Amino acid sequence: MANLRLDHLDKQILKMVSEDARVPFLEIARACNVSGAAIHQRIQKLTAMGVLKGSQFIIDPEKIGYETCAFIGLNLKNPETFDEVVAQLMKMPEVVECHYTTGNYDLFIKIYAQNNHHLLNIIHDKLQPMGLARSETIICFHAAFDRLLPATKFPGED
């Protein structure tokens, strides 16, 4: 996708909301020296352009009983079933990310399970019946860091 044209105000807004999605529009307006209505319109524009994709509370999976995080590379027996497999993965609440990839795997997923036993059940009872040729599971002991791409520097800026 081509780079979208963002002006200085758009970039200022993105920097502020990327640091705190709950920052009040009036606070952004004061920092940017524009009206609250202007900020509201810009937020709507950035959302319509697909630059902003909503806001959310982030729940720590471990705090609610999902102690095992794993990454699983999936190889499909029949690559023509990509769409069906992805649709099935979307129905599994434990699967939080799914990526089409190059390299050793057709799909690469991130999954949360209550424990290793639960992970094993998910792999055997839910994933294998989807028509996998094979899978490779990597269990994550601890995330060194987890972040979104910060809106502090944009391509083309020095």
Contact map, one row per residue, 1 for C-alpha under 8 A:
11100000000000000000000000000000000000000000000000000000000000000000000000000000000000000000000000000000000000000000000000000000000000000000000000000000000000
11110000000000000000000000000000000000000000000000000000000000000000000000000000000000000000000000000000000000000000000000000000000000000000000000000000000000
11111000000000000000000000000000000000000000000000000000000000000000000000000000000000000000000000000000000000000000000000000000000000000000000000000000000000
01111100000000000000000000000000000000000000000000000000000000000000000000000000000000000000000000000000000000000000000000000000000000000000000000000000000000
00111110000000000000000000000000000000000000000000000000000000000000000000000000000000000000000000000000000000000000000000000000000000000000000000000000000000
00011111111000000000000000000000000000000000000000000000000000000000000000000000000000000000000000000000000000000000000000000000000000000000000000000000000000
00001111111000000000000000000000000000000000000000000000000000000000000000000000000000000000000000000000000000000000000000000000000000000000000000000000000000
00000111111100000000000000000000000000000000000000000000000000000000000000000000000000000000000000000000000000000000000000000000000000000000000000000000000000
00000111111110000000000000000001000000000000000000000000000000000000000000000000000000000000000000000000000000000000000000000000000000000000000000000000000000
00000111111111000000000000000000000000000100010000000000000000000000000000000000000000000000000000000000000000000000000000000000000000000000000000000000000000
00000111111111100000000000000000000000000000000000000000000000000000000000000000000000000000000000000000000000000000000000000000000000000000000000000010000000
00000001111111110000000000000001000000000000000000000000000000000000000000000000000000000000000000000000000000000000000000000000000000000000000000000000000000
00000000111111111000000000010001000000100010000000000000000000000000000000000000000000000000000000000000000000000000000000000000000000000000000000000000000000
00000000011111111100000000000000000000000000000000000000000000000000000000000000000000000000000000000000000000000000000000000000000000000000000000000010000000
00000000001111111110000000000000000000000000000000000000000000000000000000000000000000000000000000000000000000000000000000000000000000000000000000000111000000
00000000000111111111101000010000000000000000000000000000000000000000000000000000000000000000000000000000000000000000000000000000000000000000000000000000000000
00000000000011111111111000000000000000000000000000000000000000000000000000000000000000000000000000000000000000000000000000000000000000000000000000000000000000
00000000000001111111100000000000000000000000000000000000000000000000000000000000000000000000000000000000000000000000000000000000000000000000000000000110000000
00000000000000111111100000000000000000000000000000000000000000000000000000000000000000000000000000000000000000000000000000000000000000000000000000000100000000
00000000000000011111111000000000000000000000000000000000000000000000000000000000000000000000000000000000000000000000000000000000000000000000000000000000000000
00000000000000011111111000000000000000000000000000000010000000000000000000000000000000000000000000000000000000000000000000000000000000000000000000000000000000
00000000000000001001111100000000000000000000000000000000000000000000000000000000000000000000000000000000000000000000000000000000000000000000000000000000000000
00000000000000011001111110110000000000000000000000000000000000000000000000000000000000000000000000000000000000000000000000000000000000000000000000000000000000
00000000000000000000011111110000000000000000000000000000000000000000000000000000000000000000000000000000000000000000000000000000000000000000000000000000000000
00000000000000000000001111111000000100110000000000000000000000000000000000000000000000000000000000000000000000000000000000000000000000000000000000000000000000
00000000000000000000000111111100001100100000000000000000000000000000000000000000000000000000000000000000000000000000000000000000000000000000000000000000000000
00000000000000000000001111111110000000000000000000000000000000000000000000000000000000000000000000000000000000000000000000000000000000000000000000000000000000
00000000000010010000001111111111000100100000000000000000000000000000000000000000000000000000000000000000000000000000000000000000000000000000000000000000000000
00000000000000000000000011111111111101100000000000000000000000000000000000000000000000000000000000000000000000000000000000000000000000000000000000000000000000
00000000000000000000000001111111111000000000000000000000000000000000000000000000000000000000000000000000000000000000000000000000000000000000000000000000000000
00000000000000000000000000111111100000000000000000000000000000000000000000000000000000000000000000000000000000000000000000000000000000000000000000000000000000
00000000100110000000000000011111110000000000000000000000000000000000000000000000000000000000000000000000000000000000000000000000000000000000000000000000000000
00000000000000000000000000001111111000000000000000000000000000000000000000000000000000000000000000000000000000000000000000000000000000000000000000000000000000
00000000000000000000000000001101111101100000000000000000000000000000000000000000000000000000000000000000000000000000000000000000000000000000000000000000000000
00000000000000000000000001001100111111100000000000000000000000000000000000000000000000000000000000000000000000000000000000000000000000000000000000000000000000
00000000000000000000000011011000011111110000000000000000000000000000000000000000000000000000000000000000000000000000000000000000000000000000000000000000000000
00000000000000000000000000000000001111111000000000000000000000000000000000000000000000000000000000000000000000000000000000000000000000000000000000000000000000
00000000000000000000000000001000011111111100000000000000000000000000000000000000000000000000000000000000000000000000000000000000000000000000000000000000000000
00000000000010000000000011011000011111111110000000000000000000000000000000000000000000000000000000000000000000000000000000000000000000000000000000000000000000
00000000000000000000000010000000000111111111000000000000000000000000000000000000000000000000000000000000000000000000000000000000000000000000000000000000000000
00000000000000000000000000000000000011111111100000000000000000000000000000000000000000000000000000000000000000000000000000000000000000000000000000000000000000
00000000010000000000000000000000000001111111110000000000000000000000000000000000000000000000000000000000000000000000000000000000000000000000000000000000000000
00000000000010000000000000000000000000111111111000010000000000000000000000000000000000000000000000000000000000000000000000000000000000000000000000000000000000
00000000000000000000000000000000000000011111111100000000000000000000000000000000000000000000000000000000000000000000000000000000000000000000000000000000000000
00000000000000000000000000000000000000001111111110000000000000000000000000000000000000000000000000000000000000000000000000000000000000000000000000000000000000
00000000010000000000000000000000000000000111111111110000000000000000000000000000000000000000000000000000000000000000000000000000000000000000000000000000000000
00000000000000000000000000000000000000000011111111111100000000000000000000000000000000000000000000000000000000000000000000000000000000000000000000000000000000
00000000000000000000000000000000000000000001111111110000000000000000000000000000000000000000000000000000000000000000000000000000000000000000000000000000000000
00000000000000000000000000000000000000000000111111110000000000000000000000000000000000000000000000000000000000000000000000000000000000000000000000000000000000
00000000000000000000000000000000000000000000011111111000000000000000000000000000000000000000000000000000000000000000000000000000000000000000000000000000000000
00000000000000000000000000000000000000000000011111111000000000000000000000000000000000000000000000000000000000000000000000000000000000000000000000000000000000
00000000000000000000000000000000000000000010011111111100000000000000000000000000000000000000000000000000000000000000000000000000000000000000000000000000000000
00000000000000000000000000000000000000000000001001111110000000000000000000000000000000000000000000000000000000000000000000000000000000000000000000000000000000
00000000000000000000000000000000000000000000001000011111000000000000000000000000000000000000000000000000000000000000000000000000000000000000000000000000000000
00000000000000000000100000000000000000000000000000001111100000000000000000000000000000000000000000000000000000000000000000000000000000000000000000000000000000
00000000000000000000000000000000000000000000000000000111110000000000000000000000000000000000000000000000000000000000000000000000000000000000000000000000000000
00000000000000000000000000000000000000000000000000000011111000000000000000000000000000000000000000000000000000000000000000000000000000000000000000000000000000
00000000000000000000000000000000000000000000000000000001111100000000000000000000000000000000000000000000000000000000000000000000000000000000000000000000000000
00000000000000000000000000000000000000000000000000000000111110100000000000000000000000000000000000000000000000000000000000000000000000000000000000000000000000
00000000000000000000000000000000000000000000000000000000011111110000000000000000000000000000000000000000000000000000000000000000000000000000000000000000000000
00000000000000000000000000000000000000000000000000000000001111111110000000000000000000000000000000000000000000010000000000000000000000000000000000000000000000
00000000000000000000000000000000000000000000000000000000000111111111000000000000000000000000000000000000000000000000000000000000000000000000000000000000000000
00000000000000000000000000000000000000000000000000000000001111111100000000000000000000000000000000000000000000000000000000000000000000000000000000000000000000
00000000000000000000000000000000000000000000000000000000000111111100000000000000000000000000000000000000000000000000000000000000000000000000000000000000000000
00000000000000000000000000000000000000000000000000000000000011111110000000000000000000000000000000000000000000000100000000000000000000000000000000000000000000
00000000000000000000000000000000000000000000000000000000000011111111100000000000000000000000000000000000000000011110000000000000000000000000000000000000000000
00000000000000000000000000000000000000000000000000000000000011001111100000000000000000000000000000000000000000011110000000000000000000000000000000000000000000
00000000000000000000000000000000000000000000000000000000000001000111110000000000000000000000000000000000000000011111001000000000000000000011000000000000000000
00000000000000000000000000000000000000000000000000000000000000000111111000000000000000000000000000000000000001111000000000000000000000000011100000000000000000
00000000000000000000000000000000000000000000000000000000000000000001111100000000000000000000000000000000000001110000000000000000000000001111000000000000000000
00000000000000000000000000000000000000000000000000000000000000000000111110000000000000000000000000000000000111100000000000000000000000001111000000000000000000
00000000000000000000000000000000000000000000000000000000000000000000011111000000000000000000000000000000000111100000000000000000000000111100000000000000000000
00000000000000000000000000000000000000000000000000000000000000000000001111100000000000000000000000000001111110000000000000000000000000111000000000000000000000
00000000000000000000000000000000000000000000000000000000000000000000000111110000000000000000000000000000111110000000000000000000000111110000000000000000000000
00000000000000000000000000000000000000000000000000000000000000000000000011111000000000000000000000000001111000000000000000000000000111100000000000000000000000
00000000000000000000000000000000000000000000000000000000000000000000000001111110110000000000000000000000010000000000000000000000001111000000000000000000000000
00000000000000000000000000000000000000000000000000000000000000000000000000111110000000000000000000000000000000000000000000000000001110000000000000000000000000
00000000000000000000000000000000000000000000000000000000000000000000000000011111100000000000000000000000000000000000000000000000001000000000000000000000000000
00000000000000000000000000000000000000000000000000000000000000000000000000011111110000000000000000000000010000000000000000000000000000000000000000000000000000
00000000000000000000000000000000000000000000000000000000000000000000000000000111111000000000000000000000000000000000000000000000000000000000000000000000000000
00000000000000000000000000000000000000000000000000000000000000000000000000010111111110000000000000000000000000000000000000000000000000000000000000000000000000
00000000000000000000000000000000000000000000000000000000000000000000000000010011111111000000000000000000000000000000000000000000000000000000000000000000000000
00000000000000000000000000000000000000000000000000000000000000000000000000000001111111100000000000000000000000000000000000000000000000000000000000000000000000
00000000000000000000000000000000000000000000000000000000000000000000000000000000111111110000000000000000000000000000000000000000000000000000000000000000000000
00000000000000000000000000000000000000000000000000000000000000000000000000000000111111111000000000000000000000000000000000000000010000000000000000000000000000
00000000000000000000000000000000000000000000000000000000000000000000000000000000011111111100000001000000000000000000000000000000000000000000000000000000000000
00000000000000000000000000000000000000000000000000000000000000000000000000000000001111111110000000000000000000000000000000000000000000000000000000000000000000
00000000000000000000000000000000000000000000000000000000000000000000000000000000000111111111000000000000000000000000000000000000010000000000000000000000000000
00000000000000000000000000000000000000000000000000000000000000000000000000000000000011111111001001000000000000000000000000000000000000000000000000000000000000
00000000000000000000000000000000000000000000000000000000000000000000000000000000000001111111101000000000000000000000000000000000000000000000000000000000000000
00000000000000000000000000000000000000000000000000000000000000000000000000000000000000111111100000000000000000000000000000000000000000000000000000000000000000
00000000000000000000000000000000000000000000000000000000000000000000000000000000000000011111111000000000000000000000000000000000000000000000000000000000000000
00000000000000000000000000000000000000000000000000000000000000000000000000000000000000000111111100000000000000000000000000000000000000000000000000000000000000
00000000000000000000000000000000000000000000000000000000000000000000000000000000000000000001111100000000000000111000000000000000000000000000000000000000000000
00000000000000000000000000000000000000000000000000000000000000000000000000000000000000001101111111000000000011110000000000000000000000000000000000000000000000
00000000000000000000000000000000000000000000000000000000000000000000000000000000000000000000111111000000000011110000000000000000000000000000000000000000000000
00000000000000000000000000000000000000000000000000000000000000000000000000000000000000000000001111100000000011100000000000000000000000000000000000000000000000
00000000000000000000000000000000000000000000000000000000000000000000000000000000000001001000001111110000001111000000000000000000000000000000000000000000000000
00000000000000000000000000000000000000000000000000000000000000000000000000000000000000000000000011111000001110000000000000000000000000000000000000000000000000
00000000000000000000000000000000000000000000000000000000000000000000000000000000000000000000000001111100011100000000000000000000000000000000000000000000000000
00000000000000000000000000000000000000000000000000000000000000000000000000000000000000000000000000111110111100000000000000000000000000000000000000000000000000
00000000000000000000000000000000000000000000000000000000000000000000000000000000000000000000000000011111110000000000000000000000000000000000000000000000000000
00000000000000000000000000000000000000000000000000000000000000000000000000000000000000000000000000001111110000000000000000000000000000000000000000000000000000
00000000000000000000000000000000000000000000000000000000000000000000000010100000000000000000000000000111110000000000000000000000000000000000000000000000000000
00000000000000000000000000000000000000000000000000000000000000000000000011100000000000000000000000001111111100000000000000000000000000000000000000000000000000
00000000000000000000000000000000000000000000000000000000000000000000000011110010000000000000000000011111111100000000000000000000000000000000000000000000000000
00000000000000000000000000000000000000000000000000000000000000000000000011100000000000000000000001111000111110000000000000000000000000000000000000000000000000
00000000000000000000000000000000000000000000000000000000000000000000001111000000000000000000000001111000111111000000000000000000000000000000000000000000000000
00000000000000000000000000000000000000000000000000000000000000000000001111000000000000000000001111100000001111100000000000000000000000000000000000000000000000
00000000000000000000000000000000000000000000000000000000000000000000111100000000000000000000001111000000000111110000000000000000000000000000000000000000000000
00000000000000000000000000000000000000000000000000000000000000000000111100000000000000000000011110000000000011111000000000000000000000000000000000000000000000
00000000000000000000000000000000000000000000000000000000000010000111110000000000000000000000011100000000000001111100001000000000000000000000000000000000000000
00000000000000000000000000000000000000000000000000000000000000000111100000000000000000000000010000000000000000111111011000000000000000000000000000000000000000
00000000000000000000000000000000000000000000000000000000000000001111000000000000000000000000000000000000000000011111111000000000000000000000000000000000000000
00000000000000000000000000000000000000000000000000000000000000000111000000000000000000000000000000000000000000001111111000000000000000000000000000000000000000
00000000000000000000000000000000000000000000000000000000000000000001000000000000000000000000000000000000000000001111111100000000000000000000000000000000000000
00000000000000000000000000000000000000000000000000000000000000000000000000000000000000000000000000000000000000000111111110000000000000000000000000000000000000
00000000000000000000000000000000000000000000000000000000000000000000000000000000000000000000000000000000000000001111111111000000000000000000000000000000000000
00000000000000000000000000000000000000000000000000000000000000000001000000000000000000000000000000000000000000011111111111100000000000000000000000000000000000
00000000000000000000000000000000000000000000000000000000000000000000000000000000000000000000000000000000000000000001111111110000000000000000000000000000000000
00000000000000000000000000000000000000000000000000000000000000000000000000000000000000000000000000000000000000000000111111111100000000000000000000000000000000
00000000000000000000000000000000000000000000000000000000000000000000000000000000000000000000000000000000000000000000011111111110000000000000000000000000000000
00000000000000000000000000000000000000000000000000000000000000000000000000000000000000000000000000000000000000000000001111111111000000000000000000000000000000
00000000000000000000000000000000000000000000000000000000000000000000000000000000000000000000000000000000000000000000000111111111100000000000000000000000000000
00000000000000000000000000000000000000000000000000000000000000000000000000000000000000000000000000000000000000000000000011111111100000000000000000000000000000
00000000000000000000000000000000000000000000000000000000000000000000000000000000000000000000000000000000000000000000000011111111110000000000000000000000000000
00000000000000000000000000000000000000000000000000000000000000000000000000000000000000000000000000000000000000000000000001111111111100000000000000000000000000
00000000000000000000000000000000000000000000000000000000000000000000000000000000000000000000000000000000000000000000000000111111111100000000000000000000000000
00000000000000000000000000000000000000000000000000000000000000000000000000000000000000000000000000000000000000000000000000011111111100000000000000000000000000
00000000000000000000000000000000000000000000000000000000000000000000000000000000000010010000000000000000000000000000000000000111111100000000000000000000000000
00000000000000000000000000000000000000000000000000000000000000000000000000011100000000000000000000000000000000000000000000000011111110000000000000000000000000
00000000000000000000000000000000000000000000000000000000000000000000000001111000000000000000000000000000000000000000000000000011111111100000000000000000000000
00000000000000000000000000000000000000000000000000000000000000000000000001111000000000000000000000000000000000000000000000000000001111100000000000000000000000
00000000000000000000000000000000000000000000000000000000000000000000000001110000000000000000000000000000000000000000000000000000000111110000000000000000000000
00000000000000000000000000000000000000000000000000000000000000000000000111100000000000000000000000000000000000000000000000000000000111111000000000000000000000
00000000000000000000000000000000000000000000000000000000000000000000000111000000000000000000000000000000000000000000000000000000000001111100000000000000000000
00000000000000000000000000000000000000000000000000000000000000000000011110000000000000000000000000000000000000000000000000000000000000111110000000000000000000
00000000000000000000000000000000000000000000000000000000000000000000011100000000000000000000000000000000000000000000000000000000000000011111000000000000000000
00000000000000000000000000000000000000000000000000000000000000000001111000000000000000000000000000000000000000000000000000000000000000001111100000000000000000
00000000000000000000000000000000000000000000000000000000000000000001111000000000000000000000000000000000000000000000000000000000000000000111111000000000000000
00000000000000000000000000000000000000000000000000000000000000000000100000000000000000000000000000000000000000000000000000000000000000000011111000000000000000
00000000000000000000000000000000000000000000000000000000000000000000000000000000000000000000000000000000000000000000000000000000000000000001111100000000000000
00000000000000000000000000000000000000000000000000000000000000000000000000000000000000000000000000000000000000000000000000000000000000000001111111000000000000
00000000000000000000000000000000000000000000000000000000000000000000000000000000000000000000000000000000000000000000000000000000000000000000011111000000000000
00000000000000000000000000000000000000000000000000000000000000000000000000000000000000000000000000000000000000000000000000000000000000000000001111100000000000
00000000000000000000000000000000000000000000000000000000000000000000000000000000000000000000000000000000000000000000000000000000000000000000001111110000000000
00000000000000000000000000000000000000000000000000000000000000000000000000000000000000000000000000000000000000000000000000000000000000000000000011111100000000
00000000000000000000000000000000000000000000000000000000000000000000000000000000000000000000000000000000000000000000000000000000000000000000000001111100000000
00000000000000000000000000000000000000000000000000000000000000000000000000000000000000000000000000000000000000000000000000000000000000000000000000111110000000
00000000000000100110000000000000000000000000000000000000000000000000000000000000000000000000000000000000000000000000000000000000000000000000000000111111100000
00000000001001100100000000000000000000000000000000000000000000000000000000000000000000000000000000000000000000000000000000000000000000000000000000001111110000
00000000000000100000000000000000000000000000000000000000000000000000000000000000000000000000000000000000000000000000000000000000000000000000000000000111110000
00000000000000000000000000000000000000000000000000000000000000000000000000000000000000000000000000000000000000000000000000000000000000000000000000000111111010
00000000000000000000000000000000000000000000000000000000000000000000000000000000000000000000000000000000000000000000000000000000000000000000000000000011111110
00000000000000000000000000000000000000000000000000000000000000000000000000000000000000000000000000000000000000000000000000000000000000000000000000000000111110
00000000000000000000000000000000000000000000000000000000000000000000000000000000000000000000000000000000000000000000000000000000000000000000000000000000011111
00000000000000000000000000000000000000000000000000000000000000000000000000000000000000000000000000000000000000000000000000000000000000000000000000000000111111
00000000000000000000000000000000000000000000000000000000000000000000000000000000000000000000000000000000000000000000000000000000000000000000000000000000000111
